[in-house]
Amino acid sequence: MSQTKEVNKFWTPLRVACTVIALGLLAAFGVSSCNSNDPSSTTNATRPAASARPAALAMLPQPVLDAENKATSGDPIKLGNYSGKVLLVNLWATWCGPCRMETPELVKLHKEFQSRGVEMIGLSTEDPEASAQMVSDFIREYKVDYQIGWAKREVAQTLMQGRTSIPQSFVIARDGRIVRRFIGFRPDLTPGQIKAALEEALAEKG
């Protein structure tokens, strides 16, 4: 009986309200990004410590530009072929909730900016063979009208620089310089920030 009274005293209305608020904040943070490691994979790499992470990329490295990433259709996706154009590269996965929240916004941005010469590419971090049908269904469900494929492992690792959360988006200037990098997705902030970065890249002289 005394234990029951102690429990009741502990869970005061104020503590209950604070707990609910804290759980809500944790849930909100949890949907902002996912770990890029495929949940079905049994060979997930250990995430490097912050002190071991290399400096953020300023330019797309030549190996990333030259790599041939598998596409859902047509020729492989080679980022080097987009030299001279403003480019947005999005790393994502079909099972990632924030990626699913972000995709409709990327579709809207693509419709808005494609007439101004902006190219958009979505590269899944999943295994191409295992996720082929899921990616196909994803494209159809979200009416994705930009190019979709799979990032080669070395491409994803180089771009992520040890930060394995997805989605990640890179706005790239005509000269291959990374104008802005976005990690995670917040519906109230990210779309506007990506749009501003695209405008910034377009305003630069090639």
N, C-alpha and C positions, 0 to 999 in steps of 0.2 A: 504493500500500500504506500509506504514512504517513497519507494522508487517511482511510483506513478505520479505522486505529488511533485517530486523533483523534476520529472520530465515535463509536467504541465507548467511548472514555474519557468523552466528553461525556454520553452516555446511560447514566449510572449508574442502578442500581435506584432510588435515592432520587429522582433527577430524573424518571424515568419515573413513579413513584408520585405525585410532586407535580404533574406535568403532567396525569395522569388525574384527580386531585382538582380541579384548576383547571377542566378542561373540564367536569367534572360540575357544578361550581358555576355556570359560565356557562350550561349547558343548563337548569339549574333556574331561573335568573333569566329566561331567554328564554321559558319557558312561563308565566311569571307574568302577562304582558300582551302585547298586540299593538298595533301602530299602527292607529288607526281608519280610516286611508285605505284604501279598497278597492284590493286589489292589481291589479285589472283596470283601474283608472282611470288615465287619462293626464293628468289635471289635478289631481294631488295638490298641496295647498297646502304651502308651506314652513312648517315648525314654527317658531313664534315663539321668540325667545331668552328665557331665564328672566327677564331683567330687563324684558322687554316684556310679560310676562304680567300681566293685571289681577288684583286681589285676589280671593280665593275668594268665591263667592257665599254670602250669609247667608240670602237669601230667594229664592224663585222669582220672577224678574221678570215683570211683566205680559205682555210679548210672548210669553214662554214659556208662560204660563198660557192665553193666548188662542189660540195657534197650533193649527191643526187638522192633526194628524199622521195620515197614511194608516194604516188598520188592515187586518189580514188579512181581516176580515169585519165587517160592520155599519158603524155610523157612525164618522167620524173620531175619533181619540183626542185629547181636549182636556183637558189637565191641570187646567185651572181648574174642570172639572166635579167634581173630587175634593176640593174645598175642604171642610174640616171632618172629613176622614178622614186617617188615617195612611197614607202612600203610599210605596212603594218603586219607583223608576224605575231600570231597568237598561239601559245602552247596550251593545250587543253586535253581533256579526256572525257569519254562518254559518261563515265560513272561519277564525275565530279559535279556536285550540286552547284557551286558558284559558277562553274563553266556553263552550265545550263541556264543560269540566270543571266550571264553575260552575253550569250550568243545572240539573242534577239536584238540587243543593243548594237552589237557588231554588224548585224545585217542591216540595221537602220543606217549606221555610219557608212557602210559600203554603198548603199543606195544614194546617200547624200554626196559622197566624195568621189565615186568612181568616174563621174563625168569630168572631174578636174584632174584626172590622171593618177589618182591614188590606187595602188594595188593592195589587196588584202589576202593573206594566206593563213589558214588554220592548220597547224601541225599537231596531230594527236601524239601523246607520249606513250600510247598503248602499243602492244604487239600487233603488227599489221595483219598477220594471219588470224590470230585469235579474235580480233575486234572488227574484222571486215564488215560483217553484217550489222553490228551495232553502230558503226560509223555511218554506214549507208542509211540505216533507219534514222539516225540522228539528223543527217542532212535533210532527209525528207520531212521529218517532224518539225524542224525549225526553219525550213525553207531557206537553207543556206545557199547563197548565190555567189559566194567567193570560193576560191580554190581550196580544197581540203586534201590533206595527205597525212603522212606519218613522219615525225622527226626521227632521223637516224640517231642512235644512242649518243654518238659523239657530238652531234649537233645540239641535242637537248642539253647535254652536260656542259658544253662550252657556253651556251647562252645563259644557262641557269647560274653558273658560277657558284655552285654549292647551295643556292637557295632553291630547294626542290618544290616549293609550294606552287600550285597552279590554281587558276589560270595565270599566265604571264603574257604580257603583250609588250612588243617592242615597236616603237615608231622610229622608222629609219629614214634619214634624209637621202637626197639624191646621190650624195658622195659616199654612202655607206656608213655614215656616222649615226650612232644611236642617239636620237634626240631625247626620248624619254623611255623609261622602263616602268611597267606597272605590274605589281605582284598582288594577286588576289582581286576581288571585285566587291565594290560597294555601289549599289544602285543609285545612291544619292550623290556620289562623287565621281566615280570612275568614268562613266560615259562623257561627262563634260570635260574631264581632264584629258581624255584621249582625243576628243574633238579639238581642244586647244592645242595639243601637241601636233596634230595633223596640220592645223592652220599655220603653226610655227614652221613646220617643215616645208610647207608649200610656199611660204613667204620668202624662204631663203633662195637666193639665186643659185642655179645649178652650175 
